[in-house]
């Protein structure tokens, strides 16, 4: 029955699913960011945390520029 309808009708029927799904994903992301911020506040040596994060970002950028691919299992 759903396969016989027009594309816009299918999207109209599925719109609440998309809105609820996006809301759930956004809520989880907000909770994770708040937990991360709270954890960062409790760290004594914040410089080490920021240097490590910057180091990871630089490493990813350099490996991407060099064209390194991870092996597939």
mmCIF file of the C-alpha atoms, coordinates in Angstrom:
data_MODEL
# 
_entry.id   MODEL 
# 
loop_
_atom_site.group_PDB 
_atom_site.id 
_atom_site.type_symbol 
_atom_site.label_atom_id 
_atom_site.label_alt_id 
_atom_site.label_comp_id 
_atom_site.label_asym_id 
_atom_site.label_entity_id 
_atom_site.label_seq_id 
_atom_site.pdbx_PDB_ins_code 
_atom_site.Cartn_x 
_atom_site.Cartn_y 
_atom_site.Cartn_z 
_atom_site.occupancy 
_atom_site.B_iso_or_equiv 
_atom_site.pdbx_formal_charge 
_atom_site.auth_seq_id 
_atom_site.auth_comp_id 
_atom_site.auth_asym_id 
_atom_site.auth_atom_id 
_atom_site.pdbx_PDB_model_num 
ATOM 1  C CA . UNK A 1 1  ? 0.000  0.000  0.000  1.00 0.00 ? 1  UNK A CA 1 
ATOM 2  C CA . UNK A 1 2  ? 2.797  2.444  0.884  1.00 0.00 ? 2  UNK A CA 1 
ATOM 3  C CA . UNK A 1 3  ? 4.687  1.581  -2.317 1.00 0.00 ? 3  UNK A CA 1 
ATOM 4  C CA . UNK A 1 4  ? 1.752  2.684  -4.500 1.00 0.00 ? 4  UNK A CA 1 
ATOM 5  C CA . UNK A 1 5  ? 1.556  6.245  -3.146 1.00 0.00 ? 5  UNK A CA 1 
ATOM 6  C CA . UNK A 1 6  ? 3.294  9.291  -4.539 1.00 0.00 ? 6  UNK A CA 1 
ATOM 7  C CA . UNK A 1 7  ? 6.638  10.380 -3.101 1.00 0.00 ? 7  UNK A CA 1 
ATOM 8  C CA . UNK A 1 8  ? 5.284  13.488 -1.353 1.00 0.00 ? 8  UNK A CA 1 
ATOM 9  C CA . UNK A 1 9  ? 2.551  11.431 0.313  1.00 0.00 ? 9  UNK A CA 1 
ATOM 10 C CA . UNK A 1 10 ? 5.122  8.993  1.691  1.00 0.00 ? 10 UNK A CA 1 
ATOM 11 C CA . UNK A 1 11 ? 7.201  11.876 3.024  1.00 0.00 ? 11 UNK A CA 1 
ATOM 12 C CA . UNK A 1 12 ? 4.107  13.416 4.594  1.00 0.00 ? 12 UNK A CA 1 
ATOM 13 C CA . UNK A 1 13 ? 3.278  10.161 6.365  1.00 0.00 ? 13 UNK A CA 1 
ATOM 14 C CA . UNK A 1 14 ? 6.864  9.666  7.545  1.00 0.00 ? 14 UNK A CA 1 
ATOM 15 C CA . UNK A 1 15 ? 7.408  13.301 8.637  1.00 0.00 ? 15 UNK A CA 1 
ATOM 16 C CA . UNK A 1 16 ? 6.560  12.647 12.321 1.00 0.00 ? 16 UNK A CA 1 
ATOM 17 C CA . UNK A 1 17 ? 9.070  9.786  12.367 1.00 0.00 ? 17 UNK A CA 1 
ATOM 18 C CA . UNK A 1 18 ? 11.792 12.078 11.019 1.00 0.00 ? 18 UNK A CA 1 
ATOM 19 C CA . UNK A 1 19 ? 10.971 14.837 13.521 1.00 0.00 ? 19 UNK A CA 1 
ATOM 20 C CA . UNK A 1 20 ? 10.916 12.479 16.510 1.00 0.00 ? 20 UNK A CA 1 
ATOM 21 C CA . UNK A 1 21 ? 14.118 10.753 15.364 1.00 0.00 ? 21 UNK A CA 1 
ATOM 22 C CA . UNK A 1 22 ? 15.923 14.060 14.896 1.00 0.00 ? 22 UNK A CA 1 
ATOM 23 C CA . UNK A 1 23 ? 14.733 15.210 18.317 1.00 0.00 ? 23 UNK A CA 1 
ATOM 24 C CA . UNK A 1 24 ? 16.033 12.064 19.977 1.00 0.00 ? 24 UNK A CA 1 
ATOM 25 C CA . UNK A 1 25 ? 19.412 12.354 18.275 1.00 0.00 ? 25 UNK A CA 1 
ATOM 26 C CA . UNK A 1 26 ? 19.656 16.015 19.262 1.00 0.00 ? 26 UNK A CA 1 
ATOM 27 C CA . UNK A 1 27 ? 18.735 15.228 22.880 1.00 0.00 ? 27 UNK A CA 1 
ATOM 28 C CA . UNK A 1 28 ? 21.431 12.546 23.113 1.00 0.00 ? 28 UNK A CA 1 
ATOM 29 C CA . UNK A 1 29 ? 24.022 14.884 21.597 1.00 0.00 ? 29 UNK A CA 1 
ATOM 30 C CA . UNK A 1 30 ? 23.114 17.617 24.091 1.00 0.00 ? 30 UNK A CA 1 
ATOM 31 C CA . UNK A 1 31 ? 23.501 15.199 26.995 1.00 0.00 ? 31 UNK A CA 1 
ATOM 32 C CA . UNK A 1 32 ? 26.864 13.956 25.710 1.00 0.00 ? 32 UNK A CA 1 
ATOM 33 C CA . UNK A 1 33 ? 28.192 17.488 25.195 1.00 0.00 ? 33 UNK A CA 1 
ATOM 34 C CA . UNK A 1 34 ? 27.067 18.549 28.664 1.00 0.00 ? 34 UNK A CA 1 
ATOM 35 C CA . UNK A 1 35 ? 28.745 15.487 30.199 1.00 0.00 ? 35 UNK A CA 1 
ATOM 36 C CA . UNK A 1 36 ? 31.950 16.223 28.258 1.00 0.00 ? 36 UNK A CA 1 
ATOM 37 C CA . UNK A 1 37 ? 31.966 19.856 29.389 1.00 0.00 ? 37 UNK A CA 1 
ATOM 38 C CA . UNK A 1 38 ? 31.424 18.779 32.991 1.00 0.00 ? 38 UNK A CA 1 
ATOM 39 C CA . UNK A 1 39 ? 34.284 16.294 32.726 1.00 0.00 ? 39 UNK A CA 1 
ATOM 40 C CA . UNK A 1 40 ? 36.602 18.936 31.254 1.00 0.00 ? 40 UNK A CA 1 
ATOM 41 C CA . UNK A 1 41 ? 35.845 21.290 34.155 1.00 0.00 ? 41 UNK A CA 1 
ATOM 42 C CA . UNK A 1 42 ? 37.070 18.666 36.638 1.00 0.00 ? 42 UNK A CA 1 
ATOM 43 C CA . UNK A 1 43 ? 40.424 18.056 34.913 1.00 0.00 ? 43 UNK A CA 1 
ATOM 44 C CA . UNK A 1 44 ? 43.360 19.608 36.734 1.00 0.00 ? 44 UNK A CA 1 
ATOM 45 C CA . UNK A 1 45 ? 45.709 20.026 33.773 1.00 0.00 ? 45 UNK A CA 1 
ATOM 46 C CA . UNK A 1 46 ? 43.513 21.390 31.008 1.00 0.00 ? 46 UNK A CA 1 
ATOM 47 C CA . UNK A 1 47 ? 46.535 22.257 28.892 1.00 0.00 ? 47 UNK A CA 1 
ATOM 48 C CA . UNK A 1 48 ? 47.384 18.574 28.470 1.00 0.00 ? 48 UNK A CA 1 
ATOM 49 C CA . UNK A 1 49 ? 43.805 17.853 27.400 1.00 0.00 ? 49 UNK A CA 1 
ATOM 50 C CA . UNK A 1 50 ? 43.792 20.610 24.772 1.00 0.00 ? 50 UNK A CA 1 
ATOM 51 C CA . UNK A 1 51 ? 47.275 19.710 23.489 1.00 0.00 ? 51 UNK A CA 1 
ATOM 52 C CA . UNK A 1 52 ? 46.213 16.061 23.158 1.00 0.00 ? 52 UNK A CA 1 
ATOM 53 C CA . UNK A 1 53 ? 43.022 17.006 21.306 1.00 0.00 ? 53 UNK A CA 1 
ATOM 54 C CA . UNK A 1 54 ? 44.940 19.335 19.000 1.00 0.00 ? 54 UNK A CA 1 
ATOM 55 C CA . UNK A 1 55 ? 47.519 16.590 18.416 1.00 0.00 ? 55 UNK A CA 1 
ATOM 56 C CA . UNK A 1 56 ? 44.803 14.134 17.377 1.00 0.00 ? 56 UNK A CA 1 
ATOM 57 C CA . UNK A 1 57 ? 43.285 16.671 14.983 1.00 0.00 ? 57 UNK A CA 1 
ATOM 58 C CA . UNK A 1 58 ? 46.702 17.430 13.446 1.00 0.00 ? 58 UNK A CA 1 
ATOM 59 C CA . UNK A 1 59 ? 47.423 13.705 13.106 1.00 0.00 ? 59 UNK A CA 1 
ATOM 60 C CA . UNK A 1 60 ? 44.122 13.076 11.309 1.00 0.00 ? 60 UNK A CA 1 
ATOM 61 C CA . UNK A 1 61 ? 44.696 16.033 8.959  1.00 0.00 ? 61 UNK A CA 1 
ATOM 62 C CA . UNK A 1 62 ? 48.264 14.952 8.128  1.00 0.00 ? 62 UNK A CA 1 
ATOM 63 C CA . UNK A 1 63 ? 47.253 11.335 7.518  1.00 0.00 ? 63 UNK A CA 1 
ATOM 64 C CA . UNK A 1 64 ? 44.363 12.505 5.341  1.00 0.00 ? 64 UNK A CA 1 
ATOM 65 C CA . UNK A 1 65 ? 46.650 14.728 3.273  1.00 0.00 ? 65 UNK A CA 1 
ATOM 66 C CA . UNK A 1 66 ? 49.107 11.850 2.868  1.00 0.00 ? 66 UNK A CA 1 
ATOM 67 C CA . UNK A 1 67 ? 46.270 9.608  1.691  1.00 0.00 ? 67 UNK A CA 1 
ATOM 68 C CA . UNK A 1 68 ? 46.626 6.941  4.354  1.00 0.00 ? 68 UNK A CA 1 
ATOM 69 C CA . UNK A 1 69 ? 43.664 4.531  4.397  1.00 0.00 ? 69 UNK A CA 1 
ATOM 70 C CA . UNK A 1 70 ? 42.791 2.260  7.275  1.00 0.00 ? 70 UNK A CA 1 
ATOM 71 C CA . UNK A 1 71 ? 42.760 -1.450 6.435  1.00 0.00 ? 71 UNK A CA 1 
ATOM 72 C CA . UNK A 1 72 ? 39.331 -3.037 6.002  1.00 0.00 ? 72 UNK A CA 1 
ATOM 73 C CA . UNK A 1 73 ? 38.501 -6.199 7.875  1.00 0.00 ? 73 UNK A CA 1 
# 
